[in-house]
C-alpha cells in the first residue's frame, strides 16, 4: 500500500542508513516536519541499555510506544534528523501516530536538551 499523505506526527518504518554511511536497516522513524518536497525524520530505536551516558541524554523514552504501533520499548534519537524527499514516501509504511502525551513530553525534552547543550543541535 502506497503512502501518499504522510504527515508530521506519523510513525513510519523506513530504511535508515547508519551514521558511518555503511549500510543501514529498516527501522521506525517519526516525521517531525515537512515541506512541499521533503520530510524531516528522526530515528526511533529500542537499543538503549548499552549506550554511553552521553548518547542516552539525546534519547527521549516513548511512554506510549504500544499505542504508537511499536513492538518494543523505544526511544527517539533527537539528534538523528534526516531530510527525505517526499517522492520516496511510497517506500515508507505508516505504523502509527505519536500520542499527544509523548509529543508534548518530546517537545519539553528537546527544549531541556537544547538548554543543557546549547549550540550542539543548532548546527
HUFEN-V133514 format. One record per residue. N is the residue number from 1. SS is DSSP state (H for helix, E for strand, L for the rest). BURIAL is # if it has 16 or more other C-alpha atoms within 10 Angstrom, else .. Layout:
# HUFEN-V133514
[[N:SS:BURIAL] [N:SS:BURIAL]]
This chain:
# HUFEN-V133514
[[1:L:.] [2:L:.] [3:L:.] [4:L:.] [5:L:.] [6:L:#] [7:L:.] [8:L:.] [9:L:#] [10:E:#] [11:E:#] [12:E:#] [13:E:#] [14:E:#] [15:E:.] [16:E:#] [17:E:.] [18:L:.] [19:L:.] [20:L:.] [21:L:.] [22:L:.] [23:L:.] [24:E:.] [25:E:.] [26:E:.] [27:E:.] [28:E:#] [29:E:#] [30:E:#] [31:E:#] [32:E:#] [33:E:.] [34:E:#] [35:L:.] [36:L:.] [37:L:.] [38:E:#] [39:E:#] [40:E:#] [41:E:#] [42:E:#] [43:E:#] [44:E:#] [45:E:#] [46:L:.] [47:L:.] [48:L:.] [49:L:.] [50:L:.] [51:L:.] [52:L:.] [53:H:.] [54:H:.] [55:H:.] [56:H:#] [57:L:.] [58:L:#] [59:E:#] [60:E:#] [61:E:#] [62:L:#] [63:L:.] [64:L:#] [65:L:#] [66:L:.] [67:L:.] [68:L:#] [69:L:#] [70:L:#] [71:L:.] [72:L:.] [73:L:.] [74:L:#] [75:E:#] [76:E:#] [77:E:#] [78:L:#] [79:L:.] [80:L:#] [81:L:#] [82:E:#] [83:E:#] [84:E:.] [85:E:.] [86:H:#] [87:H:.] [88:H:.] [89:H:#] [90:H:.] [91:H:.] [92:L:#] [93:E:#] [94:E:#] [95:E:.] [96:E:#] [97:E:#] [98:L:#] [99:L:#] [100:H:.] [101:H:.] [102:H:#] [103:H:.] [104:H:.] [105:H:#] [106:H:#] [107:H:.] [108:H:.] [109:H:#] [110:H:#] [111:H:.] [112:H:.] [113:H:#] [114:H:.] [115:H:.] [116:H:.] [117:L:.] [118:L:.] [119:L:.] [120:L:.] [121:L:.] [122:L:.] [123:L:.]]
